[in-house]
């Protein structure tokens, strides 16, 4: 039972990682992918979360990008003698 639950969790995480790799952007949840929040007499107000772009970066992709940036900043470049 425990082995099956662990395998199911790992399979779910692997599927989400593949989804973040293939499709890193998802429709904004605040505006449902329209890019607008309200239409007023003065004009259209853009969504605060996506700033009118209609898409947001997935949480898994944000985590992956932060990990890559941290690794790149923490590793030294190989110097060659001239």
Secondary structure by P-SEA (a helix, b strand, c coil): caaaaaaaaaaaaaaaaaaaaaccccccccccccccccccccccccccccccccccccaaaaaaaaaaaaaaaacccccccc
